């Protein structure tokens, strides 16, 4: 998986979405904007909507869990 820059949302954050978003349902994806202290998460279909924020360690643990077969 690679992360690609995403536009929109009018934010100073640099949003990225997974290269897996190029699949048949590319509109069903989350985007992340990492900063040194926080991982910001949003729905790619609603960039101006609600967002989540989590610590980098919690995000890393989630990604490891989600990548497990």
mmCIF file of the N, C-alpha and C atoms, coordinates in Angstrom:
data_MODEL
# 
_entry.id   MODEL 
# 
loop_
_atom_site.group_PDB 
_atom_site.id 
_atom_site.type_symbol 
_atom_site.label_atom_id 
_atom_site.label_alt_id 
_atom_site.label_comp_id 
_atom_site.label_asym_id 
_atom_site.label_entity_id 
_atom_site.label_seq_id 
_atom_site.pdbx_PDB_ins_code 
_atom_site.Cartn_x 
_atom_site.Cartn_y 
_atom_site.Cartn_z 
_atom_site.occupancy 
_atom_site.B_iso_or_equiv 
_atom_site.pdbx_formal_charge 
_atom_site.auth_seq_id 
_atom_site.auth_comp_id 
_atom_site.auth_asym_id 
_atom_site.auth_atom_id 
_atom_site.pdbx_PDB_model_num 
ATOM 1   N N  . UNK A 1 1  ? 0.840   -1.166  0.000  1.00 0.00 ? 1  UNK A N  1 
ATOM 2   C CA . UNK A 1 1  ? 0.000   0.000   0.000  1.00 0.00 ? 1  UNK A CA 1 
ATOM 3   C C  . UNK A 1 1  ? 0.890   1.236   0.000  1.00 0.00 ? 1  UNK A C  1 
ATOM 4   N N  . UNK A 1 2  ? 0.555   2.191   -0.816 1.00 0.00 ? 2  UNK A N  1 
ATOM 5   C CA . UNK A 1 2  ? 1.199   3.493   -0.792 1.00 0.00 ? 2  UNK A CA 1 
ATOM 6   C C  . UNK A 1 2  ? 0.140   4.540   -0.530 1.00 0.00 ? 2  UNK A C  1 
ATOM 7   N N  . UNK A 1 3  ? 0.571   5.679   -0.067 1.00 0.00 ? 3  UNK A N  1 
ATOM 8   C CA . UNK A 1 3  ? -0.361  6.766   0.203  1.00 0.00 ? 3  UNK A CA 1 
ATOM 9   C C  . UNK A 1 3  ? -0.215  7.823   -0.872 1.00 0.00 ? 3  UNK A C  1 
ATOM 10  N N  . UNK A 1 4  ? -1.359  8.316   -1.371 1.00 0.00 ? 4  UNK A N  1 
ATOM 11  C CA . UNK A 1 4  ? -1.364  9.327   -2.415 1.00 0.00 ? 4  UNK A CA 1 
ATOM 12  C C  . UNK A 1 4  ? -1.961  10.611  -1.881 1.00 0.00 ? 4  UNK A C  1 
ATOM 13  N N  . UNK A 1 5  ? -1.386  11.770  -2.251 1.00 0.00 ? 5  UNK A N  1 
ATOM 14  C CA . UNK A 1 5  ? -1.971  13.037  -1.803 1.00 0.00 ? 5  UNK A CA 1 
ATOM 15  C C  . UNK A 1 5  ? -3.405  13.180  -2.281 1.00 0.00 ? 5  UNK A C  1 
ATOM 16  N N  . UNK A 1 6  ? -4.225  13.814  -1.483 1.00 0.00 ? 6  UNK A N  1 
ATOM 17  C CA . UNK A 1 6  ? -5.625  14.052  -1.807 1.00 0.00 ? 6  UNK A CA 1 
ATOM 18  C C  . UNK A 1 6  ? -5.899  15.535  -1.675 1.00 0.00 ? 6  UNK A C  1 
ATOM 19  N N  . UNK A 1 7  ? -6.767  16.041  -2.522 1.00 0.00 ? 7  UNK A N  1 
ATOM 20  C CA . UNK A 1 7  ? -7.102  17.454  -2.458 1.00 0.00 ? 7  UNK A CA 1 
ATOM 21  C C  . UNK A 1 7  ? -8.471  17.632  -1.835 1.00 0.00 ? 7  UNK A C  1 
ATOM 22  N N  . UNK A 1 8  ? -8.788  18.849  -1.486 1.00 0.00 ? 8  UNK A N  1 
ATOM 23  C CA . UNK A 1 8  ? -10.115 19.158  -0.968 1.00 0.00 ? 8  UNK A CA 1 
ATOM 24  C C  . UNK A 1 8  ? -10.140 19.268  0.531  1.00 0.00 ? 8  UNK A C  1 
ATOM 25  N N  . UNK A 1 9  ? -11.219 19.824  1.022  1.00 0.00 ? 9  UNK A N  1 
ATOM 26  C CA . UNK A 1 9  ? -11.412 19.939  2.451  1.00 0.00 ? 9  UNK A CA 1 
ATOM 27  C C  . UNK A 1 9  ? -10.949 21.257  3.022  1.00 0.00 ? 9  UNK A C  1 
ATOM 28  N N  . UNK A 1 10 ? -10.223 22.075  2.230  1.00 0.00 ? 10 UNK A N  1 
ATOM 29  C CA . UNK A 1 10 ? -9.809  23.385  2.686  1.00 0.00 ? 10 UNK A CA 1 
ATOM 30  C C  . UNK A 1 10 ? -9.026  23.375  3.978  1.00 0.00 ? 10 UNK A C  1 
ATOM 31  N N  . UNK A 1 11 ? -8.134  22.449  4.148  1.00 0.00 ? 11 UNK A N  1 
ATOM 32  C CA . UNK A 1 11 ? -7.396  22.310  5.389  1.00 0.00 ? 11 UNK A CA 1 
ATOM 33  C C  . UNK A 1 11 ? -5.909  22.460  5.125  1.00 0.00 ? 11 UNK A C  1 
ATOM 34  N N  . UNK A 1 12 ? -5.178  22.921  6.129  1.00 0.00 ? 12 UNK A N  1 
ATOM 35  C CA . UNK A 1 12 ? -3.730  22.996  6.016  1.00 0.00 ? 12 UNK A CA 1 
ATOM 36  C C  . UNK A 1 12 ? -3.078  21.629  6.173  1.00 0.00 ? 12 UNK A C  1 
ATOM 37  N N  . UNK A 1 13 ? -3.858  20.640  6.538  1.00 0.00 ? 13 UNK A N  1 
ATOM 38  C CA . UNK A 1 13 ? -3.335  19.283  6.659  1.00 0.00 ? 13 UNK A CA 1 
ATOM 39  C C  . UNK A 1 13 ? -3.099  18.681  5.274  1.00 0.00 ? 13 UNK A C  1 
ATOM 40  N N  . UNK A 1 14 ? -2.134  17.800  5.186  1.00 0.00 ? 14 UNK A N  1 
ATOM 41  C CA . UNK A 1 14 ? -1.836  17.111  3.929  1.00 0.00 ? 14 UNK A CA 1 
ATOM 42  C C  . UNK A 1 14 ? -2.506  15.739  3.962  1.00 0.00 ? 14 UNK A C  1 
ATOM 43  N N  . UNK A 1 15 ? -3.671  15.638  3.324  1.00 0.00 ? 15 UNK A N  1 
ATOM 44  C CA . UNK A 1 15 ? -4.470  14.417  3.350  1.00 0.00 ? 15 UNK A CA 1 
ATOM 45  C C  . UNK A 1 15 ? -3.956  13.416  2.330  1.00 0.00 ? 15 UNK A C  1 
ATOM 46  N N  . UNK A 1 16 ? -3.990  12.130  2.702  1.00 0.00 ? 16 UNK A N  1 
ATOM 47  C CA . UNK A 1 16 ? -3.543  11.056  1.819  1.00 0.00 ? 16 UNK A CA 1 
ATOM 48  C C  . UNK A 1 16 ? -4.534  9.901   1.915  1.00 0.00 ? 16 UNK A C  1 
ATOM 49  N N  . UNK A 1 17 ? -4.637  9.173   0.808  1.00 0.00 ? 17 UNK A N  1 
ATOM 50  C CA . UNK A 1 17 ? -5.453  7.960   0.851  1.00 0.00 ? 17 UNK A CA 1 
ATOM 51  C C  . UNK A 1 17 ? -4.656  6.811   0.262  1.00 0.00 ? 17 UNK A C  1 
ATOM 52  N N  . UNK A 1 18 ? -5.027  5.638   0.614  1.00 0.00 ? 18 UNK A N  1 
ATOM 53  C CA . UNK A 1 18 ? -4.319  4.432   0.214  1.00 0.00 ? 18 UNK A CA 1 
ATOM 54  C C  . UNK A 1 18 ? -4.401  4.204   -1.290 1.00 0.00 ? 18 UNK A C  1 
ATOM 55  N N  . UNK A 1 19 ? -3.366  3.596   -1.832 1.00 0.00 ? 19 UNK A N  1 
ATOM 56  C CA . UNK A 1 19 ? -3.399  3.208   -3.245 1.00 0.00 ? 19 UNK A CA 1 
ATOM 57  C C  . UNK A 1 19 ? -4.473  2.153   -3.482 1.00 0.00 ? 19 UNK A C  1 
ATOM 58  N N  . UNK A 1 20 ? -4.916  1.472   -2.444 1.00 0.00 ? 20 UNK A N  1 
ATOM 59  C CA . UNK A 1 20 ? -6.005  0.502   -2.577 1.00 0.00 ? 20 UNK A CA 1 
ATOM 60  C C  . UNK A 1 20 ? -7.318  1.195   -2.935 1.00 0.00 ? 20 UNK A C  1 
ATOM 61  N N  . UNK A 1 21 ? -7.368  2.506   -2.825 1.00 0.00 ? 21 UNK A N  1 
ATOM 62  C CA . UNK A 1 21 ? -8.572  3.257   -3.166 1.00 0.00 ? 21 UNK A CA 1 
ATOM 63  C C  . UNK A 1 21 ? -8.850  3.256   -4.661 1.00 0.00 ? 21 UNK A C  1 
ATOM 64  N N  . UNK A 1 22 ? -7.918  2.779   -5.444 1.00 0.00 ? 22 UNK A N  1 
ATOM 65  C CA . UNK A 1 22 ? -8.119  2.701   -6.889 1.00 0.00 ? 22 UNK A CA 1 
ATOM 66  C C  . UNK A 1 22 ? -8.900  1.454   -7.289 1.00 0.00 ? 22 UNK A C  1 
ATOM 67  N N  . UNK A 1 23 ? -9.424  0.744   -6.305 1.00 0.00 ? 23 UNK A N  1 
ATOM 68  C CA . UNK A 1 23 ? -10.195 -0.464  -6.592 1.00 0.00 ? 23 UNK A CA 1 
ATOM 69  C C  . UNK A 1 23 ? -11.567 -0.091  -7.148 1.00 0.00 ? 23 UNK A C  1 
ATOM 70  N N  . UNK A 1 24 ? -12.443 -1.052  -7.274 1.00 0.00 ? 24 UNK A N  1 
ATOM 71  C CA . UNK A 1 24 ? -13.763 -0.823  -7.874 1.00 0.00 ? 24 UNK A CA 1 
ATOM 72  C C  . UNK A 1 24 ? -14.629 0.144   -7.068 1.00 0.00 ? 24 UNK A C  1 
ATOM 73  N N  . UNK A 1 25 ? -14.382 0.290   -5.766 1.00 0.00 ? 25 UNK A N  1 
ATOM 74  C CA . UNK A 1 25 ? -15.163 1.219   -4.935 1.00 0.00 ? 25 UNK A CA 1 
ATOM 75  C C  . UNK A 1 25 ? -14.269 2.335   -4.415 1.00 0.00 ? 25 UNK A C  1 
ATOM 76  N N  . UNK A 1 26 ? -13.658 3.088   -5.316 1.00 0.00 ? 26 UNK A N  1 
ATOM 77  C CA . UNK A 1 26 ? -12.698 4.108   -4.900 1.00 0.00 ? 26 UNK A CA 1 
ATOM 78  C C  . UNK A 1 26 ? -13.328 5.216   -4.065 1.00 0.00 ? 26 UNK A C  1 
ATOM 79  N N  . UNK A 1 27 ? -14.641 5.354   -4.115 1.00 0.00 ? 27 UNK A N  1 
ATOM 80  C CA . UNK A 1 27 ? -15.279 6.399   -3.312 1.00 0.00 ? 27 UNK A CA 1 
ATOM 81  C C  . UNK A 1 27 ? -15.486 5.973   -1.870 1.00 0.00 ? 27 UNK A C  1 
ATOM 82  N N  . UNK A 1 28 ? -15.230 4.735   -1.560 1.00 0.00 ? 28 UNK A N  1 
ATOM 83  C CA . UNK A 1 28 ? -15.416 4.237   -0.198 1.00 0.00 ? 28 UNK A CA 1 
ATOM 84  C C  . UNK A 1 28 ? -14.056 4.069   0.466  1.00 0.00 ? 28 UNK A C  1 
ATOM 85  N N  . UNK A 1 29 ? -13.523 5.165   0.951  1.00 0.00 ? 29 UNK A N  1 
ATOM 86  C CA . UNK A 1 29 ? -12.184 5.134   1.516  1.00 0.00 ? 29 UNK A CA 1 
ATOM 87  C C  . UNK A 1 29 ? -12.069 6.163   2.619  1.00 0.00 ? 29 UNK A C  1 
ATOM 88  N N  . UNK A 1 30 ? -11.124 5.943   3.492  1.00 0.00 ? 30 UNK A N  1 
ATOM 89  C CA . UNK A 1 30 ? -10.766 6.951   4.468  1.00 0.00 ? 30 UNK A CA 1 
ATOM 90  C C  . UNK A 1 30 ? -9.474  7.603   4.018  1.00 0.00 ? 30 UNK A C  1 
ATOM 91  N N  . UNK A 1 31 ? -9.267  8.818   4.474  1.00 0.00 ? 31 UNK A N  1 
ATOM 92  C CA . UNK A 1 31 ? -8.029  9.536   4.212  1.00 0.00 ? 31 UNK A CA 1 
ATOM 93  C C  . UNK A 1 31 ? -7.399  9.873   5.554  1.00 0.00 ? 31 UNK A C  1 
ATOM 94  N N  . UNK A 1 32 ? -6.074  9.937   5.576  1.00 0.00 ? 32 UNK A N  1 
ATOM 95  C CA . UNK A 1 32 ? -5.377  10.314  6.796  1.00 0.00 ? 32 UNK A CA 1 
ATOM 96  C C  . UNK A 1 32 ? -4.490  11.521  6.521  1.00 0.00 ? 32 UNK A C  1 
ATOM 97  N N  . UNK A 1 33 ? -4.273  12.283  7.565  1.00 0.00 ? 33 UNK A N  1 
ATOM 98  C CA . UNK A 1 33 ? -3.346  13.413  7.531  1.00 0.00 ? 33 UNK A CA 1 
ATOM 99  C C  . UNK A 1 33 ? -2.462  13.292  8.769  1.00 0.00 ? 33 UNK A C  1 
ATOM 100 N N  . UNK A 1 34 ? -1.281  12.717  8.596  1.00 0.00 ? 34 UNK A N  1 
ATOM 101 C CA . UNK A 1 34 ? -0.410  12.545  9.756  1.00 0.00 ? 34 UNK A CA 1 
ATOM 102 C C  . UNK A 1 34 ? 0.312   13.837  10.135 1.00 0.00 ? 34 UNK A C  1 
ATOM 103 N N  . UNK A 1 35 ? 0.428   14.071  11.421 1.00 0.00 ? 35 UNK A N  1 
ATOM 104 C CA . UNK A 1 35 ? 1.261   15.134  11.973 1.00 0.00 ? 35 UNK A CA 1 
ATOM 105 C C  . UNK A 1 35 ? 2.160   14.461  13.007 1.00 0.00 ? 35 UNK A C  1 
ATOM 106 N N  . UNK A 1 36 ? 3.133   15.136  13.536 1.00 0.00 ? 36 UNK A N  1 
ATOM 107 C CA . UNK A 1 36 ? 4.025   14.481  14.504 1.00 0.00 ? 36 UNK A CA 1 
ATOM 108 C C  . UNK A 1 36 ? 3.318   13.923  15.739 1.00 0.00 ? 36 UNK A C  1 
ATOM 109 N N  . UNK A 1 37 ? 2.202   14.529  16.136 1.00 0.00 ? 37 UNK A N  1 
ATOM 110 C CA . UNK A 1 37 ? 1.554   14.095  17.375 1.00 0.00 ? 37 UNK A CA 1 
ATOM 111 C C  . UNK A 1 37 ? 0.177   13.476  17.190 1.00 0.00 ? 37 UNK A C  1 
ATOM 112 N N  . UNK A 1 38 ? -0.386  13.572  15.987 1.00 0.00 ? 38 UNK A N  1 
ATOM 113 C CA . UNK A 1 38 ? -1.762  13.126  15.765 1.00 0.00 ? 38 UNK A CA 1 
ATOM 114 C C  . UNK A 1 38 ? -1.932  12.576  14.357 1.00 0.00 ? 38 UNK A C  1 
ATOM 115 N N  . UNK A 1 39 ? -2.760  11.540  14.231 1.00 0.00 ? 39 UNK A N  1 
ATOM 116 C CA . UNK A 1 39 ? -3.198  11.048  12.928 1.00 0.00 ? 39 UNK A CA 1 
ATOM 117 C C  . UNK A 1 39 ? -4.659  11.479  12.776 1.00 0.00 ? 39 UNK A C  1 
ATOM 118 N N  . UNK A 1 40 ? -4.924  12.325  11.799 1.00 0.00 ? 40 UNK A N  1 
ATOM 119 C CA . UNK A 1 40 ? -6.281  12.794  11.522 1.00 0.00 ? 40 UNK A CA 1 
ATOM 120 C C  . UNK A 1 40 ? -6.892  11.863  10.476 1.00 0.00 ? 40 UNK A C  1 
ATOM 121 N N  . UNK A 1 41 ? -8.162  11.520  10.642 1.00 0.00 ? 41 UNK A N  1 
ATOM 122 C CA . UNK A 1 41 ? -8.837  10.552  9.777  1.00 0.00 ? 41 UNK A CA 1 
ATOM 123 C C  . UNK A 1 41 ? -10.169 11.139  9.341  1.00 0.00 ? 41 UNK A C  1 
ATOM 124 N N  . UNK A 1 42 ? -10.483 11.018  8.028  1.00 0.00 ? 42 UNK A N  1 
ATOM 125 C CA . UNK A 1 42 ? -11.765 11.518  7.525  1.00 0.00 ? 42 UNK A CA 1 
ATOM 126 C C  . UNK A 1 42 ? -12.293 10.607  6.425  1.00 0.00 ? 42 UNK A C  1 
ATOM 127 N N  . UNK A 1 43 ? -13.562 10.751  6.139  1.00 0.00 ? 43 UNK A N  1 
ATOM 128 C CA . UNK A 1 43 ? -14.229 10.020  5.063  1.00 0.00 ? 43 UNK A CA 1 
ATOM 129 C C  . UNK A 1 43 ? -13.937 10.741  3.756  1.00 0.00 ? 43 UNK A C  1 
ATOM 130 N N  . UNK A 1 44 ? -13.414 10.027  2.771  1.00 0.00 ? 44 UNK A N  1 
ATOM 131 C CA . UNK A 1 44 ? -13.062 10.667  1.498  1.00 0.00 ? 44 UNK A CA 1 
ATOM 132 C C  . UNK A 1 44 ? -14.275 11.210  0.755  1.00 0.00 ? 44 UNK A C  1 
ATOM 133 N N  . UNK A 1 45 ? -15.464 10.673  1.035  1.00 0.00 ? 45 UNK A N  1 
ATOM 134 C CA . UNK A 1 45 ? -16.677 11.158  0.369  1.00 0.00 ? 45 UNK A CA 1 
ATOM 135 C C  . UNK A 1 45 ? -17.177 12.460  0.984  1.00 0.00 ? 45 UNK A C  1 
ATOM 136 N N  . UNK A 1 46 ? -16.725 12.790  2.194  1.00 0.00 ? 46 UNK A N  1 
ATOM 137 C CA . UNK A 1 46 ? -17.209 13.967  2.913  1.00 0.00 ? 46 UNK A CA 1 
ATOM 138 C C  . UNK A 1 46 ? -16.023 14.675  3.578  1.00 0.00 ? 46 UNK A C  1 
ATOM 139 N N  . UNK A 1 47 ? -15.133 15.279  2.789  1.00 0.00 ? 47 UNK A N  1 
ATOM 140 C CA . UNK A 1 47 ? -13.924 15.864  3.363  1.00 0.00 ? 47 UNK A CA 1 
ATOM 141 C C  . UNK A 1 47 ? -14.184 16.987  4.361  1.00 0.00 ? 47 UNK A C  1 
ATOM 142 N N  . UNK A 1 48 ? -15.322 17.630  4.293  1.00 0.00 ? 48 UNK A N  1 
ATOM 143 C CA . UNK A 1 48 ? -15.634 18.691  5.244  1.00 0.00 ? 48 UNK A CA 1 
ATOM 144 C C  . UNK A 1 48 ? -16.399 18.210  6.459  1.00 0.00 ? 48 UNK A C  1 
ATOM 145 N N  . UNK A 1 49 ? -16.667 16.918  6.527  1.00 0.00 ? 49 UNK A N  1 
ATOM 146 C CA . UNK A 1 49 ? -17.458 16.357  7.625  1.00 0.00 ? 49 UNK A CA 1 
ATOM 147 C C  . UNK A 1 49 ? -16.649 16.075  8.872  1.00 0.00 ? 49 UNK A C  1 
ATOM 148 N N  . UNK A 1 50 ? -17.234 15.274  9.732  1.00 0.00 ? 50 UNK A N  1 
ATOM 149 C CA . UNK A 1 50 ? -16.585 14.910  10.989 1.00 0.00 ? 50 UNK A CA 1 
ATOM 150 C C  . UNK A 1 50 ? -15.259 14.207  10.738 1.00 0.00 ? 50 UNK A C  1 
ATOM 151 N N  . UNK A 1 51 ? -14.362 14.375  11.680 1.00 0.00 ? 51 UNK A N  1 
ATOM 152 C CA . UNK A 1 51 ? -13.037 13.749  11.596 1.00 0.00 ? 51 UNK A CA 1 
ATOM 153 C C  . UNK A 1 51 ? -12.713 13.076  12.913 1.00 0.00 ? 51 UNK A C  1 
ATOM 154 N N  . UNK A 1 52 ? -11.852 12.094  12.826 1.00 0.00 ? 52 UNK A N  1 
ATOM 155 C CA . UNK A 1 52 ? -11.319 11.442  14.015 1.00 0.00 ? 52 UNK A CA 1 
ATOM 156 C C  . UNK A 1 52 ? -9.864  11.858  14.166 1.00 0.00 ? 52 UNK A C  1 
ATOM 157 N N  . UNK A 1 53 ? -9.367  11.775  15.369 1.00 0.00 ? 53 UNK A N  1 
ATOM 158 C CA . UNK A 1 53 ? -7.953  12.031  15.625 1.00 0.00 ? 53 UNK A CA 1 
ATOM 159 C C  . UNK A 1 53 ? -7.474  10.990  16.627 1.00 0.00 ? 53 UNK A C  1 
ATOM 160 N N  . UNK A 1 54 ? -6.285  10.478  16.399 1.00 0.00 ? 54 UNK A N  1 
ATOM 161 C CA . UNK A 1 54 ? -5.734  9.466   17.286 1.00 0.00 ? 54 UNK A CA 1 
ATOM 162 C C  . UNK A 1 54 ? -4.226  9.644   17.395 1.00 0.00 ? 54 UNK A C  1 
ATOM 163 N N  . UNK A 1 55 ? -3.658  9.068   18.415 1.00 0.00 ? 55 UNK A N  1 
ATOM 164 C CA . UNK A 1 55 ? -2.207  9.100   18.580 1.00 0.00 ? 55 UNK A CA 1 
ATOM 165 C C  . UNK A 1 55 ? -1.547  8.199   17.532 1.00 0.00 ? 55 UNK A C  1 
ATOM 166 N N  . UNK A 1 56 ? -0.360  8.554   17.075 1.00 0.00 ? 56 UNK A N  1 
ATOM 167 C CA . UNK A 1 56 ? 0.320   7.717   16.078 1.00 0.00 ? 56 UNK A CA 1 
ATOM 168 C C  . UNK A 1 56 ? 0.483   6.254   16.509 1.00 0.00 ? 56 UNK A C  1 
ATOM 169 N N  . UNK A 1 57 ? 0.750   6.007   17.772 1.00 0.00 ? 57 UNK A N  1 
ATOM 170 C CA . UNK A 1 57 ? 0.917   4.625   18.236 1.00 0.00 ? 57 UNK A CA 1 
ATOM 171 C C  . UNK A 1 57 ? -0.393  3.846   18.123 1.00 0.00 ? 57 UNK A C  1 
ATOM 172 N N  . UNK A 1 58 ? -1.506  4.478   18.430 1.00 0.00 ? 58 UNK A N  1 
ATOM 173 C CA . UNK A 1 58 ? -2.802  3.803   18.307 1.00 0.00 ? 58 UNK A CA 1 
ATOM 174 C C  . UNK A 1 58 ? -3.119  3.511   16.847 1.00 0.00 ? 58 UNK A C  1 
ATOM 175 N N  . UNK A 1 59 ? -2.806  4.445   15.953 1.00 0.00 ? 59 UNK A N  1 
ATOM 176 C CA . UNK A 1 59 ? -3.037  4.230   14.520 1.00 0.00 ? 59 UNK A CA 1 
ATOM 177 C C  . UNK A 1 59 ? -2.171  3.074   14.020 1.00 0.00 ? 59 UNK A C  1 
ATOM 178 N N  . UNK A 1 60 ? -0.917  3.049   14.427 1.00 0.00 ? 60 UNK A N  1 
ATOM 179 C CA . UNK A 1 60 ? -0.012  1.965   14.007 1.00 0.00 ? 60 UNK A CA 1 
ATOM 180 C C  . UNK A 1 60 ? -0.537  0.611   14.480 1.00 0.00 ? 60 UNK A C  1 
ATOM 181 N N  . UNK A 1 61 ? -1.045  0.546   15.703 1.00 0.00 ? 61 UNK A N  1 
ATOM 182 C CA . UNK A 1 61 ? -1.605  -0.702  16.212 1.00 0.00 ? 61 UNK A CA 1 
ATOM 183 C C  . UNK A 1 61 ? -2.830  -1.111  15.402 1.00 0.00 ? 61 UNK A C  1 
ATOM 184 N N  . UNK A 1 62 ? -3.685  -0.151  15.048 1.00 0.00 ? 62 UNK A N  1 
ATOM 185 C CA . UNK A 1 62 ? -4.857  -0.448  14.236 1.00 0.00 ? 62 UNK A CA 1 
ATOM 186 C C  . UNK A 1 62 ? -4.450  -0.984  12.863 1.00 0.00 ? 62 UNK A C  1 
ATOM 187 N N  . UNK A 1 63 ? -3.487  -0.344  12.230 1.00 0.00 ? 63 UNK A N  1 
ATOM 188 C CA . UNK A 1 63 ? -3.056  -0.780  10.891 1.00 0.00 ? 63 UNK A CA 1 
ATOM 189 C C  . UNK A 1 63 ? -2.483  -2.193  10.964 1.00 0.00 ? 63 UNK A C  1 
ATOM 190 N N  . UNK A 1 64 ? -1.687  -2.492  11.995 1.00 0.00 ? 64 UNK A N  1 
ATOM 191 C CA . UNK A 1 64 ? -1.158  -3.867  12.145 1.00 0.00 ? 64 UNK A CA 1 
ATOM 192 C C  . UNK A 1 64 ? -2.314  -4.860  12.305 1.00 0.00 ? 64 UNK A C  1 
ATOM 193 N N  . UNK A 1 65 ? -3.302  -4.516  13.122 1.00 0.00 ? 65 UNK A N  1 
ATOM 194 C CA . UNK A 1 65 ? -4.452  -5.386  13.332 1.00 0.00 ? 65 UNK A CA 1 
ATOM 195 C C  . UNK A 1 65 ? -5.237  -5.586  12.022 1.00 0.00 ? 65 UNK A C  1 
ATOM 196 N N  . UNK A 1 66 ? -5.502  -4.494  11.319 1.00 0.00 ? 66 UNK A N  1 
ATOM 197 C CA . UNK A 1 66 ? -6.287  -4.568  10.090 1.00 0.00 ? 66 UNK A CA 1 
ATOM 198 C C  . UNK A 1 66 ? -5.564  -5.326  8.976  1.00 0.00 ? 66 UNK A C  1 
ATOM 199 N N  . UNK A 1 67 ? -4.243  -5.310  8.991  1.00 0.00 ? 67 UNK A N  1 
ATOM 200 C CA . UNK A 1 67 ? -3.464  -5.990  7.950  1.00 0.00 ? 67 UNK A CA 1 
ATOM 201 C C  . UNK A 1 67 ? -3.354  -7.488  8.190  1.00 0.00 ? 67 UNK A C  1 
ATOM 202 N N  . UNK A 1 68 ? -3.694  -7.928  9.385  1.00 0.00 ? 68 UNK A N  1 
ATOM 203 C CA . UNK A 1 68 ? -3.625  -9.362  9.702  1.00 0.00 ? 68 UNK A CA 1 
ATOM 204 C C  . UNK A 1 68 ? -4.628  -10.146 8.874  1.00 0.00 ? 68 UNK A C  1 
ATOM 205 N N  . UNK A 1 69 ? -4.227  -11.318 8.431  1.00 0.00 ? 69 UNK A N  1 
ATOM 206 C CA . UNK A 1 69 ? -5.143  -12.187 7.662  1.00 0.00 ? 69 UNK A CA 1 
ATOM 207 C C  . UNK A 1 69 ? -6.148  -12.868 8.544  1.00 0.00 ? 69 UNK A C  1 
# 
